């Protein structure tokens, strides 16, 4: 499928890059070019910043009811282009068709949720202890937001930022990943079609030096938000903090432990472990990397996971109906394969997978490596691919220490039917999310990490805090 040429969306208009630059969008399933996009330069970045500044003045002054109407109009327009957007995600990511629905639904859910959630934000009164004043806390829009997005969920990541920004009254500059920009550019076309207010939403993609750095160094943005690696977050903070004080909301990488205790439901654990490694080809920040399995279940768990991996069908498109698509590019394949080779060099046993398939596309098979050393250095790596590193444990407190032995702290998973174990891990795991005997993600549930896995949260009412300023208004009860 060909999507043609897509333009930048700046100041309410679809425009070519000022320098005329373009870039291809490559489908990772067959390495074909499926579209071209306008490739922004420094002049386009300056124009987007100026537009967002004007857009903020207009959008922040609109009553919430009018912002809600625009958000609903955008949501319905996105729904009208549902098939096109899902096709674009499938082709820019190689994602299985069923997986594209999650991306699409996430942005519409976010627009719907935050339009309603913002209504609940009412002034809060603080009693005056001396009885001389009346105090209230009001919330106002923060300002211009710059959002740097990861490639793995093109519209989900975008929706997590767009919904709270628009509801709070902020304008936003969206910088999609250069690896999966197509669906974001199509969103710009949708905004153009419905005449979304100029400057409120701006969508540009370009080189770091001409887009990323100027966006960070500008004094216009009040919030820099990102979904990506810890290293990228640190880089963005260093760049942006030199010129002005800004807020940060960063969802960074993870190194999720997956703990299966002695009396766990083994079938449920195997099923979820496989789903999280096969889903999106393992390119998920919350996907488990380190599988700690009680020694009594180790052989059975490996057998069950290996059988499921062997039955996993790789491919592309609804006609092939695959279980798993490719990784995003050749560099991702090389990285994942390198981690597997590293695990083997550290004494690991290759149980399944690990061989690159023939033919075009950036595929990597579901792979399981058994490690005898639960402290092998490779267990500190975020894999971001369909690879499970499995090791045994005997003592719950020992495995708790092993699970926490990482600078990451995003998601964690525990399977047990003993309340004592569940309490131990609920309190003791140093992660922003502890998922017990299953998994649940939704727009109304906070998603965020601790340690080097992030600042702030995406999703839930708590995300709005990053986009709003709290202002104290104190009124004397008698004239001065």
C-alpha positions in Angstrom: 0.0 0.0 0.0 1.3 3.5 -0.9 0.5 6.5 1.2 2.0 9.2 -1.0 3.7 12.3 0.2 2.9 13.8 3.6 3.6 17.4 4.7 4.4 19.0 8.0 1.5 20.4 10.0 2.4 23.9 11.4 0.1 26.8 12.4 -3.0 25.1 11.1 -1.6 24.4 7.7 0.0 21.5 5.8 3.3 22.7 4.5 6.5 21.5 2.8 9.7 21.8 4.7 11.3 25.2 4.0 14.4 23.6 2.5 12.3 21.1 0.5 13.8 18.1 2.2 12.0 14.8 2.3 12.6 11.3 3.8 11.2 7.9 3.0 9.0 5.9 5.3 10.2 2.2 5.2 8.0 -0.7 6.0 10.1 -3.1 8.2 8.2 -6.1 6.9 9.6 -6.0 3.4 11.9 -2.9 3.4 9.8 -1.1 0.8 9.1 2.6 0.7 5.5 3.2 1.6 5.5 7.0 1.8 7.6 10.1 1.9 7.4 12.8 4.5 8.5 16.5 4.6 11.7 16.6 6.6 11.8 19.7 8.9 14.7 21.9 9.3 15.7 24.8 11.6 13.4 27.3 9.9 10.4 24.9 10.3 11.2 24.4 13.9 11.3 28.2 14.6 7.9 28.5 12.7 6.4 25.7 14.8 7.6 27.3 18.1 6.1 30.7 17.1 2.9 29.1 16.0 2.6 27.1 19.3 3.2 30.3 21.3 0.3 32.0 19.4 -1.8 28.9 19.6 -1.4 28.7 23.4 -2.7 32.3 23.8 -5.8 31.4 21.9 -6.4 27.9 23.2 -5.8 28.7 26.9 -8.3 31.5 26.7 -11.1 29.2 25.3 -13.7 28.0 27.9 -13.3 24.3 28.7 -16.6 23.6 26.9 -15.3 24.9 23.6 -12.0 22.9 24.0 -14.1 19.8 24.7 -16.1 20.4 21.5 -12.9 20.6 19.4 -11.5 17.5 21.1 -14.7 15.6 20.4 -14.6 16.8 16.8 -11.0 15.6 16.4 -11.8 12.3 18.0 -14.7 11.7 15.6 -12.6 12.7 12.6 -9.9 10.2 13.7 -12.6 7.5 14.0 -13.7 8.3 10.5 -10.2 7.6 9.3 -9.8 4.5 11.4 -8.9 2.1 8.6 -6.4 4.5 7.0 -4.7 5.1 10.3 -4.5 1.4 11.2 -3.1 0.7 7.7 -0.5 3.4 8.2 0.6 2.0 11.6 0.8 -1.5 10.1 3.0 -0.4 7.3 5.3 2.0 9.2 5.8 -0.5 12.1 5.1 -3.9 10.5 2.6 -4.4 13.4 0.1 -7.2 13.2 -3.4 -5.9 12.2 -5.0 -6.7 15.5 -2.2 -4.7 17.3 -3.0 -1.6 15.3 -6.4 -1.3 17.0 -4.7 -0.7 20.4 -2.8 2.2 18.9 -5.9 3.8 17.3 -8.1 3.2 20.3 -5.6 4.8 22.7 -5.7 8.2 21.0 -9.5 8.3 20.9 -9.8 7.0 24.4 -7.3 9.7 25.6 -9.2 12.5 23.9 -12.5 11.3 25.4 -11.1 10.7 28.9 -9.3 14.0 29.4 -12.1 16.1 27.9 -14.3 14.7 30.7 -11.6 14.5 33.4 -10.7 18.1 33.2 -14.2 19.0 34.3 -13.4 17.5 37.7 -10.6 19.9 38.3 -12.2 22.4 40.6 -10.7 25.1 42.9 -9.6 23.8 46.3 -10.0 25.8 49.4 -7.4 26.0 52.2 -8.8 27.0 55.6 -7.1 30.0 57.1 -5.9 29.2 60.6 -6.1 32.7 61.8 -9.4 33.5 60.3 -8.2 36.6 58.4 -8.2 35.3 54.8 -9.9 33.1 52.3 -7.6 30.9 50.2 -8.2 28.9 47.1 -6.0 27.0 44.7 -6.8 27.3 41.1 -5.3 25.5 38.1 -4.3 27.2 34.8 -2.7 25.9 31.6 1.1 25.6 31.9 2.1 26.7 28.4 3.6 25.3 25.2 4.4 21.6 25.3 7.0 19.8 23.3 6.5 16.0 23.0 9.2 13.6 21.7 7.6 10.3 20.9 9.0 6.7 20.6 8.5 4.6 17.6 6.9 1.5 19.1 3.3 2.7 19.5 3.0 5.7 17.1 -0.6 6.8 18.0 -0.8 5.5 21.5 2.3 7.5 22.5 1.0 10.5 20.7 -2.4 10.2 22.4 -0.9 9.9 25.9 0.5 13.5 25.3 -2.2 15.1 23.2 -5.2 14.3 25.4 -4.0 15.9 28.6 -2.3 18.8 26.8 -5.5 19.8 24.9 -7.8 19.3 27.9 -5.5 21.4 30.1 -5.4 24.3 27.6 -1.9 23.8 26.4 -0.6 24.0 22.8 1.7 21.2 21.7 4.5 20.4 19.2 4.6 16.7 18.4 7.8 15.3 17.2 7.2 11.7 16.2 10.0 9.2 15.8 11.7 9.2 12.4 11.1 5.5 12.3 7.3 5.7 12.5 6.1 9.2 11.6 3.4 8.3 9.0 0.4 8.1 11.3 1.3 11.3 13.1 1.5 13.1 9.7 -1.9 11.7 8.8 -3.2 13.2 12.0 -2.0 16.5 10.8 -4.0 16.0 7.6 -7.1 15.3 9.8 -6.5 18.4 11.8 -6.3 20.4 8.6 -9.5 18.9 7.2 -11.5 19.8 10.3 -9.9 23.3 10.6 -8.5 22.7 14.1 -7.5 26.0 15.6 -4.1 27.2 14.2 -1.0 26.6 16.3 -2.6 24.5 18.9 -1.3 21.2 17.4 2.0 21.2 15.4 3.6 18.1 13.9 7.2 18.1 12.7 10.0 15.5 12.2 13.6 16.2 11.3 17.2 15.8 12.3 18.2 16.2 16.0 20.4 19.2 15.3 17.7 21.2 13.4 14.6 20.0 15.3 15.4 18.3 18.6 18.0 20.7 19.8 16.2 23.9 18.9 13.0 22.6 20.5 14.8 21.9 23.7 16.9 25.0 23.8 14.0 27.4 23.1 12.6 29.3 26.0 9.1 28.9 24.5 8.3 25.4 25.8 7.2 25.1 29.4 7.0 21.3 29.4 9.3 18.8 27.7 7.7 15.4 27.7 9.0 12.2 26.1 8.6 8.5 25.7 12.0 6.9 25.0 15.2 5.7 26.5 16.7 6.9 29.8 19.7 8.2 27.9 17.6 10.2 25.6 15.7 11.7 28.6 19.0 12.7 30.2 20.2 14.3 27.0 16.9 16.3 26.5 17.1 17.6 30.1 20.7 18.7 29.7 19.9 20.5 26.5 16.7 22.2 27.6 17.7 23.2 31.2 20.5 25.5 30.1 18.2 28.2 28.7 15.2 28.2 31.0 13.5 26.3 33.8 11.1 23.8 32.4 9.0 20.9 33.6 9.7 17.3 32.5 7.5 14.3 32.1 9.5 11.3 30.9 8.5 7.7 30.4 11.8 5.9 30.0 13.0 2.4 29.4 12.4 -0.6 31.7 13.9 -3.9 32.7 10.8 -5.7 34.0 11.2 -8.7 36.2 8.7 -11.6 35.7 8.5 -13.6 38.9 6.7 -17.0 39.1 6.5 -18.3 42.6 6.2 -21.9 43.8 2.4 -22.0 44.0 1.6 -19.8 41.0 -0.9 -20.6 38.3 1.7 -21.8 35.8 -0.5 -21.8 32.7 -1.5 -18.2 33.4 2.1 -17.2 33.9 3.3 -18.9 30.7 0.4 -17.4 28.7 1.1 -13.8 29.8 4.9 -14.2 29.5 4.4 -15.3 25.8 1.9 -12.5 25.1 4.2 -9.8 26.4 7.2 -11.1 24.5 5.4 -11.7 21.2 3.2 -8.7 21.3 4.6 -5.9 19.1 7.6 -8.2 18.6 8.6 -7.4 22.2 9.1 -3.7 21.4 7.3 -2.6 24.6 8.8 -0.7 27.5 6.8 -2.8 30.0 7.7 -6.1 28.4 9.5 -8.5 30.8 13.2 -9.1 30.2 14.2 -11.1 33.2 12.1 -14.2 34.0 12.7 -15.5 37.5 11.0 -18.8 37.8 10.8 -20.9 41.0 13.0 -23.9 40.7 10.1 -26.3 41.0 8.5 -24.8 37.9 11.6 -24.0 35.8 11.4 -27.0 33.4 7.7 -26.8 32.9 7.8 -23.0 32.4 10.5 -23.3 29.8 8.7 -26.2 28.1 5.5 -24.2 27.9 7.1 -21.0 26.6 9.2 -22.9 24.1 6.2 -24.7 22.7 4.3 -21.4 22.3 7.3 -19.7 20.7 7.6 -22.5 18.2 3.9 -22.0 17.3 4.3 -18.3 16.8 3.8 -17.3 13.2 5.8 -14.5 11.8 4.5 -12.4 8.9 2.8 -9.3 7.7 -0.7 -8.2 6.8 -4.2 -9.5 7.5 -3.9 -12.0 4.7 -1.0 -13.8 6.4 -2.7 -13.3 9.8 0.6 -13.5 11.7 1.1 -13.7 15.5 4.1 -11.4 15.4 5.6 -8.9 12.9 9.2 -7.6 12.4 11.3 -5.4 14.5 11.5 -1.7 13.4 14.8 -1.8 11.5 18.0 -3.7 11.0 19.7 -1.9 13.9 17.0 -3.3 16.2 17.6 -6.8 14.9 21.4 -6.5 15.4 20.9 -5.2 18.9 18.6 -8.0 19.9 20.7 -10.6 18.3 23.8 -9.1 20.1 22.0 -9.5 23.5 21.3 -13.1 22.7 25.0 -13.7 21.8 26.0 -11.9 25.0 23.8 -14.1 27.1 25.3 -17.2 25.5 28.8 -15.9 26.1 27.9 -15.5 29.8 27.0 -19.2 30.1 23.4 -19.1 28.8 21.8 -22.0 27.0 19.9 -21.3 23.8 16.6 -23.2 24.2 14.7 -21.9 21.2 15.0 -19.3 18.5 18.1 -17.2 18.0 18.4 -17.8 14.2 17.8 -15.0 11.7 15.2 -16.0 9.1 15.9 -15.8 5.4 14.2 -13.2 3.2 13.5 -9.5 3.4 12.2 -7.7 6.5 13.6 -7.2 9.9 12.3 -10.3 11.6 13.7 -11.9 14.7 12.2 -15.2 16.1 10.9 -15.5 19.6 13.9 -16.7 21.6 14.5 -18.2 25.0 17.8 -18.4 26.8 18.3 -20.2 30.0 20.8 -18.6 32.4 22.2 -20.4 35.5 23.7 -17.2 36.9 20.9 -14.9 38.1 23.4 -12.0 38.3 24.7 -12.3 34.7 25.5 -8.8 33.4 23.2 -9.3 30.4 20.3 -9.2 32.8 20.9 -5.5 33.1 20.1 -4.9 29.5 16.7 -3.7 28.2 16.1 -6.1 25.3 13.2 -4.4 23.4 12.6 -7.6 21.4 11.1 -11.1 21.5 13.7 -12.6 23.8 13.2 -14.1 27.3 16.1 -14.6 29.6 15.1 -17.3 32.1 16.7 -18.2 35.4 15.7 -20.1 38.6 15.2 -19.0 42.2 14.3 -20.7 45.4 13.8 -18.0 48.0 11.2 -15.2 47.5 13.3 -12.7 49.4 16.4 -13.5 47.4 14.5 -13.0 44.1 13.1 -9.7 45.4 16.7 -8.4 45.8 17.6 -9.7 42.3 14.5 -8.1 40.7 15.4 -4.8 42.3 19.0 -5.0 41.2 18.5 -2.6 38.2 18.5 1.1 37.6 15.2 0.7 35.8 11.9 0.8 37.6 8.9 0.8 35.3 6.8 -2.4 35.3 7.1 -5.7 37.2 5.1 -8.9 37.2 4.4 -11.5 40.0 2.5 -14.8 39.9 1.6 -16.3 43.2 -1.4 -17.6 45.2 0.2 -17.0 48.6 -0.9 -13.7 50.1 2.4 -13.5 52.0 4.3 -13.5 48.7 1.9 -10.9 47.1 2.4 -8.6 50.0 6.1 -9.0 50.0 6.4 -8.1 46.3 3.8 -5.4 46.4 5.6 -3.5 49.1 9.2 -4.5 48.1 9.4 -4.2 44.4 11.0 -0.9 43.3 8.9 -0.3 40.3 6.2 2.2 39.3 3.8 -0.7 38.5 3.4 -4.1 40.2 1.1 -6.4 38.2 -0.1 -9.4 40.2 -1.4 -12.6 38.5 -2.2 -10.7 35.3 -1.9 -7.4 33.6 -4.1 -4.3 33.1 -3.5 -1.1 31.3 -6.1 1.6 30.6 -6.2 5.4 30.0 -7.6 5.9 33.6 -4.8 4.0 35.3 -1.5 5.9 35.9 1.5 4.6 34.0 5.0 5.7 35.1 8.3 4.6 36.5 10.7 5.2 39.4 14.5 5.4 39.5 15.8 5.8 36.0 12.6 4.8 34.3 11.0 8.2 34.3 9.5 11.4 35.8 5.8 11.9 36.2 3.1 9.7 34.7 1.1 9.1 31.6 -2.6 8.3 31.7 -5.0 8.9 34.6 -6.0 12.2 36.1 -2.5 12.5 37.6 -1.0 13.2 34.1 -2.9 16.5 34.0 -0.7 17.7 36.9 2.2 18.1 34.5 0.2 20.4 32.2 -1.3 22.7 34.8 0.0 25.5 37.0 -1.3 25.7 40.6 -2.0 29.2 41.7 -2.8 30.4 45.2 -5.4 33.2 45.4 -5.7 34.7 48.9 -8.3 37.3 49.8 -8.3 39.3 53.0 -11.6 39.1 54.8 -11.5 42.7 56.0 -10.1 45.7 54.2 -6.4 46.5 54.8 
